[in-house]
Amino acid sequence: MLEHALNLGVSGIDTAYNYRGFTTHRALARTAADLIGDFTLSTKVGYFPSGTGERPVHSLDPDRLRAAVERSAEDLGRSPDVVFLHNPELALTGLDPAEAREKLAVASMALADSVRSGLCKAWGIATWDPRPVRAAIEHGAASLQPGFLLLRAGLTVAAPILDAAEHLCRILDIAPEKRWGMSPFSGTTTDPAWSALDLRAFFAADQECSTPQAAFRLAYELPQVSRVAVSTSNSTHLQELVAATRLTIRGEAVSRYRNLVDKGP
């Protein structure tokens, strides 16, 4: 599958320390050792084994984060290009702004130290709900300098989440080429809601595409990102999504959509 993806022009792999029961890095290195160096490789740290066999626990403890980055590089057999702080909003929700800002700053320093130590090339923040992150840093982001943001993208993103994501990009001065999107279909393209959508208004009349292709292309605009991460084991589906990146969007239609969702209930 990776060789097929490479031939299609896919240039990045995104994974996480906790995927597949904390075994995904070793599995990737084992099954794709000859190809892994041909991709930009990003991963995420922030979830850890519970020690009781139950679901993973989330933590922004700097020592645990540094150890996870070190273990990630070791298991992958190479330094990741980007390590994201995984869903920091889980540890920030409910804290007062000063406490949240300090907690996020300490965690960020752990990843910045990992970059300086050569364990990864850059660090970033991956957030499902950017509102707590924005609240923590909007009055004190000077000491926080992630290189990348990984954000929910596409038509399934509610207006408050989309607004917060765009605000976070502005606060941190993250250029569009360093903003990445995720979960453009909210987990599945088989939901009946997708078949009920008519997205032709977003594209020129002479462009043919399926609804999943249209939704995937739109994810690059909501918010504006340079790449979108998807999970698939279907080579045909992957080929269709790669083809979708060549579709031309009608910018005025996207602007009208944004105005409509911003004015929604």
C-alpha positions in Angstrom: 0.0 0.0 0.0 2.8 2.4 0.8 4.5 1.8 -2.5 1.2 2.4 -4.3 0.7 5.6 -2.3 4.2 6.8 -3.2 3.6 6.2 -6.9 0.4 8.2 -6.7 2.3 11.2 -5.3 1.4 10.8 -1.6 4.4 12.2 0.3 3.5 12.0 4.0 2.6 9.5 6.7 0.9 10.6 9.9 0.7 8.3 12.9 0.8 8.5 16.7 2.7 7.0 19.6 -0.5 5.4 21.0 -2.0 3.9 17.8 -2.5 0.1 17.6 -1.9 -0.3 21.3 1.4 1.6 21.2 2.8 -0.8 18.5 2.3 1.2 15.3 5.8 2.7 15.2 7.5 -0.7 15.4 5.0 -2.2 12.9 5.6 0.7 10.4 9.4 0.3 10.7 9.2 -3.5 10.3 6.9 -3.5 7.3 8.1 -0.4 5.5 11.7 -0.1 6.3 12.8 0.3 2.7 10.2 3.0 1.9 9.7 5.0 5.1 12.6 7.3 4.3 10.8 8.4 1.1 7.9 10.0 3.1 7.6 13.0 5.4 6.8 11.3 8.7 4.8 12.9 11.5 3.7 11.4 14.8 2.0 12.5 18.0 2.7 12.2 21.7 0.3 12.8 24.6 -1.4 9.4 25.3 0.3 6.8 27.5 -0.4 3.3 28.7 -2.6 3.2 31.8 -0.7 0.5 33.5 -3.9 -1.4 34.2 -4.7 -2.6 30.7 -7.5 0.0 30.4 -7.8 2.8 27.8 -4.7 5.0 27.4 -4.4 8.1 29.7 -3.7 11.6 28.5 -0.9 13.6 30.0 1.2 16.8 29.3 3.9 15.8 31.8 7.1 16.9 30.1 9.2 13.9 31.2 6.6 11.5 29.7 6.5 13.5 26.5 10.3 13.6 26.1 10.4 9.8 26.8 7.7 9.2 24.2 9.5 11.2 21.5 12.7 9.3 22.2 10.9 6.0 22.1 9.2 7.0 18.9 12.5 7.8 17.1 13.9 4.5 18.4 11.0 2.4 17.3 10.7 4.1 13.9 14.4 3.8 13.2 14.6 7.5 12.2 13.8 10.9 13.6 10.2 12.0 12.8 10.0 15.1 10.6 7.3 16.5 12.9 6.1 15.4 16.4 2.7 16.9 17.4 1.5 17.5 20.9 -1.5 15.2 20.8 -4.9 16.8 21.8 -3.5 19.2 24.5 -7.0 20.6 25.0 -7.8 17.5 27.1 -5.5 18.7 29.8 -6.3 22.4 29.5 -10.1 22.3 29.6 -11.4 23.8 32.9 -8.1 25.4 33.9 -7.9 29.2 34.4 -6.0 30.9 31.6 -2.8 31.4 33.5 -2.6 27.8 34.7 -3.5 26.5 31.2 -0.9 28.7 29.6 1.8 27.5 31.9 0.9 23.8 31.5 0.9 24.2 27.7 4.2 26.1 27.8 6.0 23.4 29.8 4.7 20.7 27.5 5.8 22.7 24.5 9.3 23.2 25.9 9.6 19.4 26.1 9.0 19.1 22.4 11.1 22.0 21.6 14.0 20.4 23.6 13.4 17.2 21.5 14.0 19.2 18.3 17.2 20.7 19.7 18.3 17.2 20.8 17.8 15.9 17.3 15.0 13.5 18.2 12.7 15.1 15.7 13.1 17.9 13.1 10.1 20.0 14.1 7.2 20.1 16.6 3.6 21.1 16.4 0.2 21.0 18.0 -2.5 18.5 16.9 -5.9 19.5 18.3 -9.4 18.2 17.8 -10.9 21.2 19.6 -8.6 24.3 19.4 -10.8 26.4 21.6 -9.0 25.6 24.9 -5.6 25.9 23.2 -6.6 29.3 21.9 -7.9 30.4 25.2 -4.6 29.4 26.9 -2.3 31.3 24.6 -4.2 34.2 23.0 -2.8 36.7 25.6 0.6 35.1 25.9 1.8 33.2 22.9 5.3 34.8 22.6 7.1 31.9 24.2 5.1 29.3 22.2 6.4 28.7 18.7 5.2 25.4 17.2 6.2 24.9 13.6 3.0 23.2 12.5 -0.6 22.8 13.4 -2.8 19.7 12.7 -6.5 20.6 12.7 -9.9 19.1 11.9 -10.8 20.1 8.4 -13.8 20.0 6.1 -17.5 20.3 5.9 -18.1 18.4 9.2 -16.3 21.0 11.3 -18.7 23.2 13.2 -18.4 26.9 12.9 -17.0 27.5 16.4 -14.2 24.9 15.9 -13.4 26.4 12.5 -13.3 29.9 13.8 -11.0 28.9 16.7 -8.7 27.0 14.3 -8.3 30.0 12.1 -7.8 32.3 15.1 -5.1 29.9 16.5 -3.3 30.0 13.1 -3.2 33.8 13.3 -2.1 34.0 16.9 0.8 31.6 16.3 1.5 33.0 12.9 1.4 29.6 11.2 1.6 29.9 7.4 -0.9 27.8 5.3 1.8 25.5 4.1 2.5 24.5 7.7 -1.2 23.9 8.6 -2.4 20.3 8.1 -5.9 19.0 8.2 -7.4 15.7 9.5 -10.7 13.8 9.6 -12.3 15.3 6.5 -15.1 12.7 6.6 -15.5 12.5 10.4 -14.4 8.9 10.2 -16.4 7.5 7.3 -17.6 8.2 3.8 -20.4 5.7 4.1 -22.7 7.8 6.3 -26.0 8.4 4.4 -25.5 12.1 4.9 -22.7 12.2 2.3 -24.9 10.7 -0.4 -27.5 13.4 0.3 -25.1 16.3 -0.3 -24.8 18.1 -3.6 -21.5 19.9 -3.7 -21.4 20.9 -7.3 -21.8 24.6 -6.5 -18.3 24.7 -5.1 -16.7 23.6 -8.4 -16.8 24.7 -12.1 -19.5 23.1 -14.1 -17.1 21.1 -16.3 -15.4 19.3 -13.4 -16.6 15.8 -12.7 -16.1 14.3 -9.2 -17.8 12.2 -6.6 -19.1 13.6 -3.3 -16.2 12.1 -1.3 -13.8 13.7 -3.7 -15.5 17.0 -3.5 -15.6 16.9 0.3 -11.9 16.0 0.4 -10.9 18.9 -1.8 -13.0 21.3 0.3 -11.2 20.1 3.4 -8.2 22.0 2.1 -10.2 25.3 2.4 -12.0 24.8 5.7 -9.7 25.9 7.3 -7.0 26.6 4.7 -4.4 23.8 5.0 -1.7 22.4 2.7 -2.3 18.6 3.3 -5.0 16.5 4.7 -4.5 13.2 6.6 -6.9 10.3 5.9 -6.9 6.7 6.9 -7.6 4.1 4.2 -6.7 0.6 3.2 -8.5 0.9 -0.1 -6.1 1.7 -3.0 -8.9 2.8 -5.3 -10.2 5.2 -2.6 -6.7 6.6 -2.2 -6.3 7.1 -5.9 -9.6 9.0 -6.1 -8.6 11.3 -3.2 -5.3 12.1 -4.8 -7.1 12.9 -8.0 -9.4 15.2 -6.0 -6.5 17.5 -5.0 -6.4 18.6 -8.6 -10.0 20.0 -8.6 -10.4 23.7 -8.8 -12.5 25.4 -6.1 -14.8 28.3 -6.6 -13.4 30.7 -4.0 -16.6 32.8 -3.8 -18.7 29.6 -3.1 -16.4 28.8 -0.1 -16.7 32.4 1.1 -20.5 32.2 0.9 -20.5 28.9 2.8 -18.3 30.4 5.6 -20.7 33.3 5.9 -23.7 30.9 6.2 -22.2 28.7 8.8 -20.9 31.7 10.8 -24.5 33.1 10.9 -26.0 29.7 11.8 -27.7 28.9 15.1 
